[in-house]
Amino acid sequence: MAQAGGTRGRARCQKVLQISGDRNLRAASAWQPRRRRRRRCRRWPCARATRGRCRWSAWARCSSPLVHEATKNAVLAAIEVGFRHFDTAFMYGTEKPLGEAVAEALRRGLLQSREELFVTSKLWCSQNHPDLVLPSLRDTLKNLQMEYVDLYLIHWPVCVNGPPRFPSKKEDAVPLDFEGVWRAMEECQRLGLAKAIGVSNFTTKHLDRVLAVATIPPAVNQVELNPAWQQRTLRAYCADRGIHVAAYSPLGGQNWDGQGNAVLDSVVLAEIAKARGKTVAQVALRWTHEQGVTCIVKSYNKERLKQNLEIFDWELTEEDRLKISQIPQRKVVQTSSGLFSEEGEFTSVDPAELNNVEE
Ligand code: A2P
């Protein structure tokens, strides 16, 4: 269970969905509101606590009005079907449509108050400088039309000079000031602008560096995680240190490496799905949920949104779990190929320091 600073001891439960149509899109997720939680969950997410109240997640660098509108509509659809946790990021470009959708949901009475939501956003690599953290969070809050985020994450253990851009130029990468940036993150929490703080795409080595200086330890590490990239080492490390793990791409992502989708195309998962009368996506989400990991799953499709919530009233068998544990492992999103353009060179930073792959 994720606990840190202001969130320590508070149960937080979730189920997530993301909306996306292409690589540039990604978004949100929704959690059980804290004030309605009476009992502490043993696991995060907790099926009992989230039944009928789920979260949703999407990402999008949506400069186009069409994508903006699609994102907003998908958030509204997600709220309607029960998602309550929304995961966004400055770089996705989904903060504004998410904020608009929430405002609209409040106007329409789909939500009674902002407190019913759990909203996560993330600090982009170009703002990973101590003096830029707080201004960046203020920009995020302005985009979201909100007074606070429930969780603010360092998006990558990567710092680049220059304006926000994706992909970044290799020569713009500079060493990340883990201590200075984490101090600034802690200040965001102390000011009440982020109820909790954490990281994303961090390996155990990156986490070591944060924990060495942290007054408030990271509440969450959000990473690529699914049956085809199970992150056993990282999960064990985080469990020992009380850091909650959240999974992006729990359905295997969008063929970013051109090698197909190791989750949705998995024969092992398909066999289990057939035997259980579920879809492959549901088996993947259920497995992730059973690991005590929060799923950041996105869909723009209302039927799939609903389907992705139907994972709480059944469970995998021991035999299913054993088969899933033997699925060949393959990480898709890698720092140097994922974040940086192909041309150019790293001049001020050792690319090994940026590596986010660890068995
Ligand atoms: P769609 O929006 O058309 O439903 P990621 O792993 O990067 O989060 O991407 C999730 C992808 O999985 C999205 O493209 C989404 O497409 C798709 N998706 C979401 N839910 C399901 C589902 N239940 N079955 C199949 N595909 C799904």
Residues whose N, C-alpha, C, O or C-beta is under 5 A from the ligand:
A	BS01	A2P	Q18 S20 S249 P250 L251 G252 G253 Q254 A281 I296 V297 K298 S299 Y300 N301 R304 Q307
